Amino acid sequence: MKAKRLLLLIALIWPALSWAGQSCEEKPLTPETFRLAMQTAQTVQQRLDQLGSDVVVLGRMGQDLSKYNLRYTHAGIVYRIEPDRRWRVAHLLNDCGTDHSELWYEGLGNFFLDDMFRFDSVALVPPPDVAARLRARMEQPPRLREMFTSRYNLLAYPFSTRYENSNVWVLEQLAAAESHETTIRSREQAQMWLKLNGYQPTEIKLGPLTRLGGRMFKANVAFDDHPNELRFADRIQTVSVDSIIHFLDSREEGWKIEEIAGPAPRRY
């Protein structure tokens, strides 16, 4: 009986931690969700057109993470493509229910066409020299894969190359674009640069039951990349959009952080 109660408790706790990438719940697309996603995409596109940069980091709010004092769950890199100057999003997504991921390139509408908690978003606009280097990377897909690992972990440790998730991929691309001392060509080099430049990951307290539940029930959750001294103290460090914002803002290079309010659901 104790084992059954333990499993039930874990099953109740764990769903709150589905907080990066895309939702894997089987829910039909409603007309209201489609309207909100398309209206959000239009609002974001209009604002991107005004920001004066051809490449921007874009964050969205897929889940409610207020219990962890976090707002945004998932980030991608948006950039203009030629010749029609449309905005395109590059981001890493998990194949639902598996430990595998892939890089996706799609329009703004698809980026928001998910089971979103809210349709607010945040745009991180790089200073011109960083923008030029990041834009050059976006034009060369092989370079984007230099720091891509298909083994996915929702709570990947930022300083290990065993796994990767969506926010880790974005952060490492930014490290490559930010570095002007040396050319970064690997995840190991990107992580070393981030350490040397003071990046601080988000630390969350899961508790042993939640941590155990994730490993037992989720193929896309692992903790064996985390240092033992942190893992066994239930201190899980990972890359959040908020931690990326804090890091870029602390560099005092001229990054602009702009929150974009999303549309409100209709009241019937």
N, C-alpha and C positions, 0 to 999 in steps of 0.2 A: 504493500500500500504506500509506503514512503516513496518508493521509486516512482509510482504512478503520479503521486502528488508533485514530485520534483519535475517530472516531464511536463505536467500540465502547467506548472508555474513558469517554466522556461518558455513554453509555447506562447504564454500570454505576454511575457516580457519582450521577447525578441522582435516582434514586428515593428516596434518603435524605432529600430535601428536601420531600417531600409532607407538610407539617407543620401546615396550618391547615384549618379547615372539615371537610369530609367526605372519606372515602376514595372514590376513583373506581375501585377495582379491582372487577372483576366476580366476586364471591364469593357463593356461596349462603349464605343465612341458616341457621345450624345451630341445633339446639335448645339447645346450650350457650351460644351467643352470646345467644340470646333470653333464656335464664334469667339470665345475668349482667346484661344490660341492665335487665330488669324488677326484679331484686333490688337493683341499684344505684339505680334510680329510687325504689323503696320506701324504701331507707335514706336517700337524700337528702331525700325528701319529709318523712320523720319528723323529720330534723334541721332542715329549714327551718321546720317547724311550731313548733320550740322556740326559734328564734332571735329571735322578737319583731319581725320586720320584714316588711312586705308586699312588699318588693322587694329582690332580692339579685343580685349578679353571680356567675355560676357558670362555673367553668372545668373542662375535661375533658382527658384524656390520650389523644389520638388516635394519636400517633406517639411513638417513642422519640427524644427530643431531647437525651439525656444528653451526646452529643458536643459540643453547644453550651452545656452547663451550664444547660439549660432543662428544665422539667418539664411544663408544661401547654401545649397547642397551640391551643385554641379556647375562646372565651368567648361566653356569651349572657347576657341579662338575664331572670331569672325573677321573676314577679310573680303575685299572686293576682287571679283574675277573679271577678266577682260574677255571680249571687247565691250560687253554691255554694262559693266560696272555694277553688276548685282552683288549683293552680300551673300556669302557662303559661310557655313559654320563647319569647322573641323573639331571633332571631339571623339573621345574614347567612350565606347558603350559596352556594357556587359551583355553577353548572351544569357538571357534570363534563366536562372536556375542552374547555371554551370560555372566553372572556374575559368571560362574563356572570354576574351573580349576582342574587339576589332576597332579600327579607326573608321569613323563615318564622316562623310562630307555631304552636307545637305543644306536646304534653305532654312531661313529663319522660322517659317511656319512650322516645319517639322520639329525644330528645336523646342518649341513650346507645346507641341501636340502630344501631351503626356498627362498623366494623372497628377496635375500640379496642385500643391497646397495653396499657393497664391501665385498670381501672375506678375508680381513685381520682379524686377531684374536689376542688375548692377553692371555698369560699363566701366572697365578699367582702361583708360586711354594712355598709351605709352608716350614718353617724350620722343621727339623726332628721331634722334640717333638710334634709340632702341627700336622704335617703330620700323625704321629702315631695315635693320637686321632681322627683325621678326617677320616682316613682310617678305624678305628674300627667302626665309625658311619656308613660308607657306607656298611659295612658287615651286618648291622642290620636294615633292612627296617622299622621295627616298630619305631625305634628311629628317623628315618628321618621324620616320620609322627607326632612325638610329637610337631613339630613346623610347621605343615601344616594346613592351613585353606582353604577350598575349595571355599569360597567366594572371587572372584577375583576383583581386582581394578587395572587398568593400572597405576594409580598414587597413590597407597596406601601410607598412611602416615606411616613413619618408626616406630613411637612410639604408635601405636594403633594395637589391635589384631582383629579389626572388619573385615578387608580384608587382602589380601596378593597378591603379584605378584612374578614373577620369581626371581628378584634380592633381594627382601626382604627375600625370602626363603633361598637363598644362604647365605646372610649376617647373618641370625640367626643361620644357621648351623655352620658358621665360629665362631660365638660367643661361641657356645657350645664347639667347639674344642679348641678355644683359652683359655677358662677359666680353670685355674688350681687351683683357690681358692675354687670353689664350683662346684658341678655338676648341670648343667643347664638342666632342664627337661620340660620347657614350654616356650612359646613365651614371656610371661610377664617377666620371668627371663632373657631371652636373651636380651630383649629390655632394661631392667634395667642395665645389664652388659654393653651394648653398650653406654648408656648414661654416666655411671660412667667412662668409658674408652675413652670418648671424640669423639665418632663417630659423624661426621657432614654430614647430608644429603645434596643432591643437591637441591638448591632452584631455581625454574624457575618462570618467570613472564608470566602468560598466558594472562592476561587481562580478563575483565568480559565477553566479548562476547564469547571468546573461552571456558572459564569455563562453561558458560551457555550452549553452544552448546554441550559440552561433556555430561552434565547431561541430556540434552533433547534427544540426538540422539544415545548414546552409552550405552548399558546395562552393559558393562564392565568398565565404568568410573563413579566414585563417588567422592564427596568431603566432605561428612558428617563425615568422620573420621578425618579431618583436624581441628585443633583448629580455632575457629571463628576469633581470632585476626590475624591469617595468611590468612585464606581463604578469608575473606572480604577485605583484602588488596591485594588480587590476588598474594600472595606469596605462591606458592605450593612447599612443601618440599617432596621429595621422594628419593628412593634409586636408584642410577645409578651405572653402573659398574665402572665408573670413580671415584665415591665417595668411593666405596669399595677399589679401588686401593690406593687412597690417605690415607685412614684409615690404611690399612695394612702397607703401606710404612712408615707411621709416627710412628708406634710402634717400629721400629728399632730392630726387632727380627731376621732379616735375610730372610724375604720374598724376592723372586726374581721375578721381573716383566719383562717378555720377550714378545715383540711384534713379531708376525709371519706374514710376508708378504704373501698375497694370490696371486693366479694366475691372470693374466690380461685377460680380455675378448679378444677374437680373433677379428681382424679387417678384414672385408670382403670388 
